[in-house]
Amino acid sequence: MPSWRCGGRCLAEREQRAGAAGWLVFAALLAAGALLAWPAPRDALDWQPALALREPWRAFSAVFVHYSALHLAANLAGALLVGALGHAARLPTPSVIAWLAAWPLTQLGLLLQPELLHYGGLSGLLHAGVAVAGVHLVWRGAGGRRRVGLALLAGLAIKVVGEAPWAGALRHPGGWDIAVAPFAHASGALAGLLCALIAGGLAARRLPSAA
């Protein structure tokens, strides 16, 4: 169909293609950053609430820090899955921006858990990505896409609540060679939810007819 006849539908399709590509690129950059940071001193990059004001960039760099090879491998696999999810869901650019905005907010939320003296890893931000995808599919999707979004959000909520993030800073689950910080998962999920709602609301005002 000629572009001059396509109108808003073509614009929405281009936006979806650009957003899906941007989502994949962001997921790939997160994975690449984690690989590049693997040899670096962890204390120089990880999240430390005592340094939040003096070294605020740790809210970004902490996601690249991993405390074991298993930790790194699990989060690289998670980045691949969340990247594939966003691409398959054809998430638009506002969703990519929402995920990006959730990056520092995930770590800043850890200020509410001051017992967590060190934190590193992609898992909190990956939870944010799932929340962003779920919100978009529920809000802007229809039929099966909306049901997928509801399932994503329900599964995320069950996982986060099941980890009881209010019950202490760290867990030592079987099969892991590091401690796990459930509050980071909750912080990421809430940051992703908040950013997705804001981005979705702004996008709806700008393009109310886009699907």
Legacy VTK file of the C-alpha trace (Angstrom):
# vtk DataFile Version 3.0
C-alpha trace
ASCII
DATASET POLYDATA
POINTS 211 float
0.000 0.000 0.000
1.431 3.467 -0.853
2.636 5.291 2.229
0.402 8.281 1.489
-2.645 6.003 1.751
-1.433 4.042 4.745
-1.654 6.858 7.277
-1.673 6.114 10.988
-1.474 2.355 10.575
1.845 2.543 8.724
3.147 4.999 11.293
2.218 2.595 14.084
3.861 -0.320 12.252
7.073 1.634 11.743
7.015 2.608 15.406
6.627 -1.034 16.405
9.496 -2.155 14.176
11.759 0.598 15.483
10.771 -0.136 19.066
11.281 -3.887 18.712
14.737 -3.292 17.245
15.571 -0.799 19.995
14.469 -3.275 22.657
16.763 -5.937 21.223
19.660 -3.492 21.023
19.192 -2.455 24.653
19.061 -6.078 25.817
22.207 -6.823 23.803
24.000 -3.808 25.279
23.129 -4.943 28.795
24.514 -8.401 28.079
27.646 -6.987 26.456
28.199 -4.634 29.389
27.942 -7.531 31.827
30.537 -9.492 29.857
32.905 -6.533 29.624
32.575 -5.786 33.354
33.213 -9.394 34.411
36.974 -8.905 35.016
36.502 -5.523 36.743
36.713 -5.088 40.544
33.181 -5.573 41.829
33.437 -3.049 44.651
34.230 -0.351 42.106
30.942 -0.802 40.244
28.293 -2.457 42.416
25.445 -0.737 44.229
26.273 0.427 47.737
23.661 2.543 49.543
26.362 4.297 51.559
27.785 5.677 48.301
24.490 6.548 46.611
24.919 10.313 46.926
28.659 10.471 46.396
28.763 8.023 43.471
25.270 8.066 41.909
26.517 6.423 38.718
26.489 3.116 40.607
22.729 3.056 39.992
23.710 2.326 36.379
26.955 0.381 36.695
25.620 -2.099 39.272
23.663 -4.043 36.659
26.916 -5.091 34.986
28.388 -6.611 38.169
28.072 -10.362 38.726
29.408 -12.319 41.669
29.951 -15.715 40.049
30.060 -17.341 36.629
26.679 -18.959 37.314
25.213 -15.577 38.238
26.531 -14.083 34.993
25.343 -16.987 32.843
21.840 -16.910 34.340
21.461 -13.199 33.724
22.844 -13.424 30.196
20.206 -16.060 29.494
17.616 -13.791 31.099
18.674 -10.863 28.913
18.288 -13.081 25.850
14.798 -14.152 26.909
13.578 -10.661 27.809
15.059 -9.292 24.592
13.252 -11.975 22.586
10.032 -11.268 24.496
10.073 -7.581 23.623
10.898 -8.250 19.991
8.159 -10.867 19.625
5.670 -8.533 21.319
6.678 -5.725 18.917
7.053 -3.296 21.786
7.151 0.332 20.616
9.757 2.949 21.392
7.948 4.275 24.517
8.315 0.814 26.053
12.047 0.859 25.329
12.280 4.272 26.986
10.319 2.944 29.971
12.751 0.042 30.373
15.677 2.424 30.088
14.156 4.738 32.719
13.681 1.781 35.069
17.438 1.105 34.973
18.561 3.543 37.704
15.214 3.441 39.498
15.630 -0.276 40.156
18.811 0.372 42.134
17.535 3.558 43.783
14.608 1.547 45.120
17.128 -0.503 47.085
17.535 2.468 49.407
14.361 1.113 51.011
16.346 -1.996 51.967
19.411 -0.493 53.714
20.514 -3.913 54.981
21.517 -4.748 51.407
25.029 -3.304 51.570
26.120 -4.508 48.120
24.114 -5.400 45.042
24.990 -6.263 41.481
23.370 -7.994 38.554
20.853 -7.674 35.762
18.019 -9.537 37.452
16.246 -6.493 38.891
16.303 -4.697 35.549
15.170 -7.862 33.753
12.153 -7.985 36.067
11.513 -4.373 35.056
11.601 -5.377 31.389
9.007 -8.098 31.929
6.774 -5.596 33.740
7.096 -3.098 30.882
6.198 -5.751 28.318
3.226 -6.936 30.345
1.815 -3.448 30.841
2.068 -2.624 27.143
0.372 -5.857 26.069
-2.471 -5.376 28.543
-2.943 -1.685 27.814
-2.475 -1.542 24.061
-3.024 -5.135 23.004
-6.208 -7.030 22.214
-7.361 -10.614 22.373
-4.472 -13.030 22.703
-1.873 -10.288 23.157
-3.777 -8.913 26.127
-4.066 -12.379 27.651
-0.315 -12.856 27.255
0.241 -9.540 29.027
-2.041 -10.533 31.884
-0.214 -13.848 32.215
3.150 -12.073 32.284
2.051 -9.648 34.994
0.386 -12.381 37.036
3.455 -14.607 36.820
5.716 -11.715 37.754
3.543 -10.811 40.749
3.463 -14.421 41.961
7.245 -14.700 41.663
7.956 -11.428 43.459
5.484 -12.061 46.283
6.646 -15.669 46.597
10.193 -14.456 47.215
8.956 -12.450 50.251
11.170 -9.399 49.659
10.025 -7.922 52.969
11.551 -10.805 54.961
15.201 -9.787 54.772
17.889 -8.573 52.430
19.320 -11.891 51.229
18.305 -15.483 50.513
20.494 -18.524 49.876
18.430 -20.722 47.544
19.598 -24.198 46.669
21.540 -24.531 43.453
23.010 -21.038 43.627
26.559 -20.189 44.636
25.628 -16.619 45.584
23.047 -14.973 47.807
19.922 -13.645 46.086
18.358 -10.242 46.817
14.569 -10.572 46.409
14.023 -6.875 47.101
15.916 -6.058 43.899
13.418 -8.117 41.918
10.520 -6.315 43.584
12.153 -2.933 43.035
12.726 -3.716 39.365
9.184 -4.951 38.831
7.706 -1.838 40.467
10.056 0.490 38.591
9.138 -1.166 35.301
5.433 -0.984 36.112
5.610 2.709 37.016
7.721 3.684 34.004
5.522 1.672 31.634
2.364 3.342 32.919
3.884 6.802 32.514
5.290 6.044 29.058
2.051 4.413 27.958
-0.004 7.356 29.153
2.188 9.854 27.335
2.137 7.748 24.164
-1.653 7.421 24.321
-1.987 11.197 24.477
0.367 11.639 21.528
-1.051 8.848 19.348
-4.487 7.976 20.724
-5.415 5.877 17.693
-2.291 3.697 17.640
-2.856 0.022 18.492
LINES 1 212
211 0 1 2 3 4 5 6 7 8 9 10 11 12 13 14 15 16 17 18 19 20 21 22 23 24 25 26 27 28 29 30 31 32 33 34 35 36 37 38 39 40 41 42 43 44 45 46 47 48 49 50 51 52 53 54 55 56 57 58 59 60 61 62 63 64 65 66 67 68 69 70 71 72 73 74 75 76 77 78 79 80 81 82 83 84 85 86 87 88 89 90 91 92 93 94 95 96 97 98 99 100 101 102 103 104 105 106 107 108 109 110 111 112 113 114 115 116 117 118 119 120 121 122 123 124 125 126 127 128 129 130 131 132 133 134 135 136 137 138 139 140 141 142 143 144 145 146 147 148 149 150 151 152 153 154 155 156 157 158 159 160 161 162 163 164 165 166 167 168 169 170 171 172 173 174 175 176 177 178 179 180 181 182 183 184 185 186 187 188 189 190 191 192 193 194 195 196 197 198 199 200 201 202 203 204 205 206 207 208 209 210
